[in-house]
Amino acid sequence: MIYFNTAIPKLIEMALFRREGMLTATGAFLVYTGKYTGQSPNDKYIVETADTVQDIWWENNLKMSEKQFNSLHNKMLDYLRGKDLFIFAGYAGADPRYSLPVKVINEFAWQNIVMQQLLIRAQDTCWPVPTTPQLTVLAAPSFTANPAADGTRSETFIIINPGRKLILIGGTHYAGEIKESIFSLLNYLLPKQNILPMHCSANQAANGETALFFGLSGTGKTALSTNTDRCLIGNDEHGWSQDGIFNIEGGCYVKCTRLSRKYEPEIWDAIKFGAILENVVVDNEARRPNYDSQAITENTRAAYPMDHIPNSIYPGTGSHPSTIVFMTADAFGVLPPIARLTTEQALFYFLSGYSSRPAGTETGITEPQATFSACFGSSFFPLKPGVYANLLKEKINRHKVRVFLVNTGWQGGPYSSGTRINSNNTRLLVTAALNGFLDSAEYITEPVFKLHRPLKCPGIPDDLLNPSLFWHSQTAYRENALKLAAMFHSNACQADIPPELFAAGPGYTN
């Protein structure tokens, strides 16, 4: 049977009846995704065609032939024939001038709930229900590939066919693969319209001033952009057109590990009836979520619609941003908590996409591991990073956008001996940047990274702005700073960052 644009309460009833998950004490529906609790980038493919062969960043994306794709597509259709299917027809893109009609076909009711929450529903916008989708997604987690016959690496596959605007997903229950594959296809399509797709959060002040927050997972971009003093435009995916910015999604898909009502009250309260939880531990009796537990995965997730956030904008659109914040969790403890970037530095750090994995988060990692992900999410971007960097440069210069680098990581030493930067201090620093206080502040240039850090900020002790002062040994600080700087340089060489931007990056010699 086909269930088309079925109401969320009915889908929850069906998901319960089908034993797809359970209700929690908050009213949210909880599911466990089994083997895959996060993305599987090594199982993600782009179909090589005459149109894509020259465009795609093949060093970063796996190829699949049209013949292999068509064969797997036919096998999926045979598998789905006669099964209950849940279909959602909506939109990707909050600006009607650039929105893309999307149809998502799910094997499970709970995944259809996620997509109704994360895409834009026609009934919420007075837009017509799309009858002719320009993008179709087939998501059948129980259908697996035969690597020997289908040309895949494993039984799991996420395949994007830009020419047919068709996405196939099988072998994984993780809902993030659906949303991110749609984003990946838009990252191929939007630059052709001179629109910059961005892996970032966005919010807006009462006066209409807009800010963007870029960062990899764990840097705090969702928590900082969800602010009671500002209206949330979106938490993860946006486009920047000649008219301003727009949310690609209609909801939020957030990491909820160590979620706290004290520090993230809006997100905490948003996880209620209609929301979906993935892989969160609950107690057996009361079904209360334990966000501090990582017994299943560190990557616990929650999906909910924008209207679960009281001060949100839906559909999410905003003016050209006046401020951009690049967020990094530096586990080496050497980057300042905030620094203002020149345009050249902004492009260098955008193309670097630096953050770090602390020691102990994965087996075998005994010291901080630098992570470089171009454009703050290289796995989502099918085109070469320079395409997106050139669009960003043009928009920063045209709209005179100020750009800051904010470190939400460690101070006083690396992860093993330092302390995490206080989140309240980070909020004060970001507020000062957004409100324009740091525009007139006095700056000093940090010698290794060449970053311009302010000497003063309201509510922040002056010494907190200088990362070297928290180290017991200045020699150890400089050794760690030079070590990280050398990693930046090595990545810049491997990532084809233009040589003219090298001078904007850190130094790496004694």
C-alpha positions as CSV (number, residue, x, y, z in Angstrom):
1,M,0.0,0.0,0.0
2,I,1.1,3.6,-0.7
3,Y,0.9,6.2,2.0
4,F,1.3,9.7,0.5
5,N,2.1,12.8,2.6
6,T,0.5,11.0,5.6
7,A,0.0,13.0,8.8
8,I,2.8,12.7,11.4
9,P,0.5,11.3,14.2
10,K,-0.7,8.6,11.8
11,L,2.8,7.7,10.8
12,I,3.9,7.5,14.4
13,E,0.9,5.1,15.1
14,M,2.0,3.0,12.1
15,A,5.7,3.0,13.2
16,L,4.6,1.7,16.6
17,F,2.3,-0.9,15.1
18,R,5.2,-2.0,12.8
19,R,7.6,-2.2,15.8
20,E,10.0,0.3,14.2
21,G,10.7,2.0,17.5
22,M,9.3,3.2,20.8
23,L,7.8,6.4,22.3
24,T,10.0,8.1,25.0
25,A,8.9,10.1,28.0
26,T,9.4,13.3,26.1
27,G,6.9,12.1,23.4
28,A,9.7,11.7,20.8
29,F,9.8,8.5,18.8
30,L,13.1,6.5,19.4
31,V,14.7,4.2,16.8
32,Y,17.9,2.2,16.7
33,T,19.7,2.2,13.4
34,G,21.8,-1.0,13.9
35,K,25.2,-1.3,12.3
36,Y,25.4,2.2,10.9
37,T,25.0,5.0,13.5
38,G,26.5,7.6,11.2
39,Q,27.5,8.4,7.7
40,S,29.3,5.8,5.5
41,P,31.4,8.0,3.2
42,N,33.2,5.1,1.7
43,D,29.9,3.7,0.4
44,K,28.8,7.0,-1.3
45,Y,29.0,7.2,-5.1
46,I,28.3,9.7,-7.9
47,V,27.3,8.4,-11.3
48,E,29.8,9.3,-14.0
49,T,28.2,10.6,-17.1
50,A,29.2,12.8,-20.0
51,D,27.9,15.8,-18.0
52,T,29.6,15.0,-14.8
53,V,32.9,13.6,-15.9
54,Q,34.6,17.0,-16.1
55,D,32.7,18.7,-13.2
56,I,33.0,16.3,-10.2
57,W,35.8,16.4,-7.7
58,W,36.7,12.8,-8.3
59,E,39.6,12.8,-5.8
60,N,36.9,13.2,-3.1
61,N,34.1,11.2,-4.6
62,L,33.7,7.6,-5.7
63,K,32.6,6.8,-9.3
64,M,29.8,4.5,-10.4
65,S,28.9,3.8,-14.0
66,E,25.5,4.4,-15.5
67,K,25.2,0.6,-16.2
68,Q,25.9,-0.3,-12.6
69,F,23.4,2.4,-11.4
70,N,20.7,1.2,-13.7
71,S,21.1,-2.4,-12.7
72,L,21.0,-1.6,-9.0
73,H,18.0,0.7,-9.6
74,N,16.0,-2.1,-11.3
75,K,16.9,-4.5,-8.4
76,M,15.6,-1.9,-5.9
77,L,12.4,-1.4,-7.8
78,D,11.8,-5.2,-7.8
79,Y,12.5,-5.4,-4.1
80,L,10.0,-2.6,-3.3
81,R,7.3,-3.8,-5.6
82,G,4.3,-4.9,-3.5
83,K,5.6,-3.5,-0.2
84,D,4.1,-0.8,1.9
85,L,5.8,2.5,0.9
86,F,5.8,5.9,2.5
87,I,6.1,8.8,0.2
88,F,6.6,12.5,1.0
89,A,6.4,15.2,-1.7
90,G,7.8,18.5,-0.5
91,Y,10.6,21.0,-1.2
92,A,14.2,21.6,-0.6
93,G,14.9,25.3,-0.4
94,A,12.9,27.9,1.6
95,D,13.1,30.6,-1.2
96,P,10.5,29.7,-3.8
97,R,12.7,31.2,-6.5
98,Y,15.2,28.5,-6.0
99,S,13.4,25.6,-4.2
100,L,13.5,22.1,-5.7
101,P,10.4,19.8,-5.6
102,V,11.5,16.6,-4.0
103,K,9.9,13.2,-3.6
104,V,11.2,10.8,-1.0
105,I,10.1,7.1,-1.0
106,N,10.7,5.3,2.2
107,E,10.5,1.7,3.3
108,F,10.0,2.7,6.9
109,A,7.4,5.0,8.4
110,W,9.8,6.6,10.9
111,Q,12.2,7.6,8.1
112,N,9.3,9.3,6.3
113,I,8.6,11.3,9.5
114,V,12.2,12.4,9.5
115,M,12.0,13.7,5.9
116,Q,8.7,15.4,6.6
117,Q,10.4,17.2,9.5
118,L,13.6,18.1,7.6
119,L,12.2,19.1,4.2
120,I,9.6,21.8,3.6
121,R,6.0,20.8,3.7
122,A,3.6,22.4,1.2
123,Q,0.8,22.8,3.7
124,D,3.1,24.9,6.0
125,T,3.9,27.4,3.2
126,C,0.8,27.6,1.1
127,W,2.8,26.2,-1.8
128,P,1.2,23.6,-4.0
129,V,2.0,19.9,-3.3
130,P,4.6,19.1,-6.1
131,T,3.2,16.6,-8.6
132,T,6.3,16.5,-10.8
133,P,9.4,16.1,-8.6
134,Q,12.7,17.4,-9.9
135,L,14.5,15.1,-7.4
136,T,13.6,11.6,-6.3
137,V,15.1,9.6,-3.4
138,L,14.6,5.8,-2.9
139,A,15.5,4.8,0.6
140,A,15.3,1.0,1.3
141,P,17.5,0.2,4.3
142,S,16.6,-3.6,4.2
143,F,17.7,-3.9,0.6
144,T,21.4,-4.6,0.3
145,A,23.8,-4.7,-2.6
146,N,25.9,-7.6,-3.7
147,P,29.4,-6.1,-4.0
148,A,30.7,-8.7,-6.5
149,A,27.7,-8.2,-8.8
150,D,26.8,-4.5,-8.2
151,G,30.3,-3.0,-8.1
152,T,29.9,-1.6,-4.6
153,R,32.4,-1.7,-1.7
154,S,29.9,-3.3,0.7
155,E,26.3,-4.2,1.0
156,T,25.6,-0.5,1.7
157,F,25.3,2.2,-0.9
158,I,24.4,5.8,-1.3
159,I,24.3,6.7,-5.0
160,I,23.7,10.1,-6.5
161,N,22.8,10.4,-10.2
162,P,22.9,14.1,-11.0
163,G,21.8,13.6,-14.6
164,R,18.6,11.8,-13.6
165,K,18.3,13.7,-10.3
166,L,17.8,10.4,-8.6
167,I,19.3,9.1,-5.4
168,L,19.4,5.4,-4.3
169,I,20.1,4.5,-0.6
170,G,20.2,0.9,0.7
171,G,21.8,-1.2,3.4
172,T,21.8,1.6,6.1
173,H,19.1,2.8,8.4
174,Y,20.8,6.0,9.4
175,A,18.5,8.8,8.3
176,G,21.3,11.3,8.0
177,E,22.3,9.6,4.7
178,I,19.0,10.7,3.1
179,K,19.2,14.4,4.1
180,E,22.9,14.7,3.3
181,S,22.5,13.0,-0.1
182,I,19.9,15.6,-1.0
183,F,22.2,18.3,0.2
184,S,25.1,16.8,-1.9
185,L,23.0,16.9,-5.1
186,L,22.0,20.6,-4.4
187,N,25.7,21.3,-3.9
188,Y,26.1,20.2,-7.5
189,L,23.1,22.1,-8.9
190,L,23.1,25.4,-6.9
191,P,26.5,26.8,-8.0
192,K,25.3,26.6,-11.6
193,Q,22.8,29.3,-10.6
194,N,25.5,31.3,-8.9
195,I,24.2,30.2,-5.5
196,L,26.7,29.2,-2.8
197,P,25.5,26.1,-0.9
198,M,26.8,26.1,2.7
199,H,27.1,23.6,5.5
200,C,26.3,26.0,8.2
201,S,23.8,27.3,10.7
202,A,22.1,30.8,10.4
203,N,20.2,33.1,12.7
204,Q,18.9,36.6,12.7
205,A,18.8,39.6,15.1
206,A,15.7,41.6,15.7
207,N,16.9,44.3,13.3
208,G,17.2,41.7,10.5
209,E,21.0,41.4,10.7
210,T,22.0,37.8,9.7
211,A,24.9,35.6,10.8
212,L,26.3,32.3,9.5
213,F,28.0,29.6,11.6
214,F,30.3,27.1,9.9
215,G,31.8,24.1,11.7
216,L,32.3,20.4,11.7
217,S,30.4,18.1,14.1
218,G,31.2,18.8,17.7
219,T,32.2,22.4,17.3
220,G,29.0,23.8,18.7
221,K,27.5,25.6,15.7
222,T,23.9,24.3,16.4
223,A,24.1,25.3,20.1
224,L,25.4,28.8,19.4
225,S,23.0,29.5,16.5
226,T,20.0,28.4,18.6
227,N,19.9,31.5,20.8
228,T,17.0,33.0,22.7
229,D,18.1,36.5,21.7
230,R,18.1,35.7,17.9
231,C,15.7,34.0,15.5
232,L,16.9,30.7,14.1
233,I,16.8,30.5,10.3
234,G,18.3,27.0,10.1
235,N,20.8,24.7,11.8
236,D,22.7,22.9,9.0
237,E,22.2,23.6,5.3
238,H,21.8,27.0,3.5
239,G,22.1,28.6,0.1
240,W,23.4,32.2,-0.5
241,S,21.8,33.8,-3.6
242,Q,21.9,37.3,-5.0
243,D,18.9,38.0,-2.9
244,G,20.2,36.8,0.5
245,I,20.3,33.4,2.3
246,F,17.7,30.6,2.6
247,N,17.4,27.5,4.6
248,I,17.5,24.4,2.4
249,E,15.6,22.5,5.1
250,G,12.4,22.8,7.1
251,G,13.7,21.3,10.3
252,C,16.7,20.4,12.4
253,Y,18.8,17.3,12.6
254,V,21.0,17.8,15.6
255,K,23.6,15.9,17.5
256,C,22.3,15.5,21.0
257,T,25.2,13.9,22.8
258,R,25.5,15.5,26.3
259,L,22.5,17.7,25.5
260,S,21.7,19.9,28.6
261,R,18.5,21.7,29.4
262,K,20.7,24.3,31.2
263,Y,22.8,25.2,28.2
264,E,20.6,24.3,25.3
265,P,17.0,24.8,26.6
266,E,15.5,25.4,23.1
267,I,16.9,22.1,21.7
268,W,16.0,20.2,24.8
269,D,12.4,21.3,24.7
270,A,12.2,20.7,20.9
271,I,12.6,17.0,21.4
272,K,8.9,16.2,22.0
273,F,6.0,14.5,20.1
274,G,6.7,14.5,16.4
275,A,10.5,14.5,16.9
276,I,12.6,11.4,16.1
277,L,15.5,10.3,18.2
278,E,18.2,8.0,16.8
279,N,20.3,5.7,19.0
280,V,19.7,7.5,22.3
281,V,19.9,5.4,25.4
282,V,16.7,5.3,27.5
283,D,15.9,3.6,30.8
284,N,13.6,0.6,30.4
285,E,10.8,1.7,32.7
286,A,10.2,5.4,32.4
287,R,11.7,5.7,28.9
288,R,13.6,8.8,29.8
289,P,16.4,9.7,27.4
290,N,19.9,9.7,28.7
291,Y,21.8,12.1,26.5
292,D,25.0,11.7,28.5
293,S,25.3,8.0,27.6
294,Q,27.4,7.0,24.6
295,A,26.8,3.3,25.0
296,I,25.4,3.0,21.5
297,T,27.2,5.8,19.7
298,E,28.7,9.2,20.3
299,N,26.7,10.4,17.3
300,T,23.2,10.3,18.9
301,R,20.7,12.4,16.8
302,A,17.4,14.2,17.0
303,A,15.2,15.4,14.1
304,Y,12.4,17.9,14.7
305,P,10.6,20.6,12.6
306,M,11.5,24.3,12.8
307,D,8.2,25.1,14.7
308,H,9.5,23.2,17.7
309,I,11.9,26.1,18.1
310,P,9.8,29.1,19.4
311,N,11.9,31.9,17.9
312,S,12.5,30.3,14.5
313,I,11.8,31.6,11.0
314,Y,9.8,29.4,8.6
315,P,10.3,29.1,5.8
316,G,13.8,30.2,6.7
317,T,15.1,33.1,4.7
318,G,17.3,36.1,5.6
319,S,19.2,39.0,4.3
320,H,22.8,38.9,3.2
321,P,24.9,38.1,6.3
322,S,26.9,40.8,8.0
323,T,28.9,38.3,10.0
324,I,30.3,34.8,9.4
325,V,31.7,32.6,12.2
326,F,34.1,29.7,11.5
327,M,34.1,27.3,14.4
328,T,36.8,24.9,15.3
329,A,37.3,22.6,18.3
330,D,41.1,22.8,18.6
331,A,42.3,19.9,20.7
332,F,45.9,21.2,20.6
333,G,44.9,24.2,22.8
334,V,46.8,26.8,20.8
335,L,44.3,28.7,18.8
336,P,42.8,31.9,20.4
337,P,39.1,31.7,21.5
338,I,38.3,34.3,18.8
339,A,40.2,36.1,16.0
340,R,39.1,38.3,13.1
341,L,40.1,37.1,9.6
342,T,41.0,39.0,6.5
343,T,39.3,37.9,3.3
344,E,42.4,35.9,2.4
345,Q,42.5,34.2,5.8
346,A,38.8,33.5,5.5
347,L,39.3,31.7,2.2
348,F,42.3,29.8,3.7
349,Y,40.4,28.6,6.7
350,F,37.3,27.8,4.6
351,L,39.3,25.6,2.3
352,S,41.1,24.0,5.3
353,G,38.0,23.3,7.3
354,Y,40.0,22.5,10.4
355,S,38.8,20.9,13.6
356,S,40.2,18.0,15.6
357,R,39.2,14.6,17.2
358,P,40.4,14.5,20.8
359,A,42.5,11.5,22.0
360,G,40.4,8.6,23.2
361,T,37.4,9.1,21.0
362,E,38.4,6.2,18.7
363,T,40.4,3.1,19.3
364,G,44.1,3.7,18.6
365,I,43.9,7.5,18.8
366,T,46.4,8.4,21.6
367,E,46.9,12.1,20.8
368,P,44.8,14.8,19.2
369,Q,44.1,14.2,15.5
370,A,43.8,17.1,13.2
371,T,40.8,16.9,10.9
372,F,40.7,18.9,7.7
373,S,37.5,18.9,5.7
374,A,37.3,21.5,2.9
375,C,34.4,23.9,3.0
376,F,33.6,22.5,6.5
377,G,32.1,19.3,5.1
378,S,34.0,17.9,2.1
379,S,32.0,14.7,2.1
380,F,28.9,16.7,1.0
381,F,30.5,18.6,-1.8
382,P,30.8,17.0,-5.3
383,L,32.5,19.9,-7.0
384,K,36.1,21.0,-6.4
385,P,36.5,23.3,-3.3
386,G,37.7,26.2,-5.4
387,V,34.2,26.5,-6.9
388,Y,32.7,27.2,-3.5
389,A,35.6,29.3,-2.3
390,N,35.3,31.6,-5.3
391,L,31.6,32.1,-4.7
392,L,32.3,32.8,-1.0
393,K,35.0,35.3,-1.9
394,E,32.7,37.2,-4.3
395,K,29.9,37.4,-1.7
396,I,32.2,38.4,1.2
397,N,33.7,41.2,-0.8
398,R,30.4,42.4,-2.3
399,H,28.5,42.5,1.0
400,K,31.5,43.5,3.1
401,V,31.1,40.6,5.5
402,R,33.2,40.4,8.6
403,V,34.6,36.9,9.4
404,F,35.7,35.5,12.7
405,L,37.4,32.2,13.7
406,V,36.1,30.9,17.0
407,N,37.8,28.1,19.0
408,T,35.5,26.1,21.1
409,G,38.2,23.5,21.9
410,W,40.9,23.5,24.6
411,Q,43.1,26.0,26.4
412,G,46.1,25.7,28.7
413,G,47.3,22.6,27.0
414,P,46.2,19.9,24.6
415,Y,43.1,17.7,25.2
416,S,45.0,15.4,27.6
417,S,46.0,18.2,30.0
418,G,44.1,21.4,29.1
419,T,40.5,22.4,29.8
420,R,37.6,22.9,27.4
421,I,36.9,26.6,26.8
422,N,33.8,27.6,28.8
423,S,30.7,27.7,26.6
424,N,29.4,30.8,28.3
425,N,32.6,32.7,27.4
426,T,32.2,31.5,23.8
427,R,28.7,32.9,23.7
428,L,29.9,36.3,25.1
429,L,32.7,36.4,22.4
430,V,30.3,35.5,19.6
431,T,27.7,38.1,20.9
432,A,30.4,40.8,20.8
433,A,31.3,39.8,17.3
434,L,27.7,39.8,16.1
435,N,26.9,43.1,17.8
436,G,29.8,44.9,16.3
437,F,31.8,45.6,19.5
438,L,34.9,43.8,18.1
439,D,34.7,46.1,15.0
440,S,36.4,48.9,17.0
441,A,38.5,46.7,19.3
442,E,42.3,46.9,19.4
443,Y,43.9,43.8,17.8
444,I,47.3,42.1,18.1
445,T,48.7,39.6,15.5
446,E,49.5,36.2,16.9
447,P,53.0,35.2,15.7
448,V,52.6,31.6,14.6
449,F,49.1,31.6,13.1
450,K,49.1,35.3,12.1
451,L,45.6,35.6,13.5
452,H,44.3,39.0,14.7
453,R,42.9,38.5,18.2
454,P,41.3,41.3,20.2
455,L,42.9,42.6,23.4
456,K,39.5,43.2,25.1
457,C,36.0,41.9,25.0
458,P,33.0,42.7,27.4
459,G,32.7,40.2,30.2
460,I,35.8,38.3,29.2
461,P,39.1,38.5,31.3
462,D,41.8,39.9,29.1
463,D,44.2,37.0,29.6
464,L,41.6,34.5,28.3
465,L,42.0,36.1,24.8
466,N,45.7,35.0,24.7
467,P,46.0,31.2,24.5
468,S,49.7,31.1,25.4
469,L,49.1,32.6,28.9
470,F,47.3,29.5,30.0
471,W,50.2,27.2,29.3
472,H,52.6,26.4,32.1
473,S,55.4,26.1,29.6
474,Q,55.8,28.6,26.8
475,T,58.1,26.2,25.1
476,A,55.5,23.5,25.1
477,Y,52.9,26.0,23.7
478,R,55.1,27.0,20.8
479,E,56.0,23.4,20.0
480,N,52.3,22.5,19.8
481,A,51.5,25.6,17.8
482,L,54.2,24.8,15.3
483,K,53.1,21.2,15.1
484,L,49.5,22.3,14.2
485,A,50.8,25.0,11.8
486,A,52.8,22.3,10.0
487,M,49.6,20.2,9.7
488,F,47.9,23.2,8.1
489,H,50.7,23.6,5.6
490,S,50.7,19.9,4.7
491,N,47.0,19.9,4.2
492,A,47.2,23.0,2.1
493,C,49.7,21.4,-0.2
494,Q,47.6,18.2,-0.5
495,A,44.3,20.0,-0.9
496,D,45.4,22.2,-3.8
497,I,44.8,25.4,-1.9
498,P,46.0,28.2,-4.2
499,P,49.6,29.2,-3.4
500,E,48.5,32.9,-3.2
501,L,46.6,32.0,0.0
502,F,49.5,30.2,1.7
503,A,50.7,33.6,3.1
504,A,47.3,33.9,4.8
505,G,47.8,30.6,6.6
506,P,50.0,29.9,9.7
507,G,53.8,29.8,9.6
508,Y,55.3,26.4,10.3
509,T,59.1,26.9,10.9
510,N,61.0,27.9,14.0
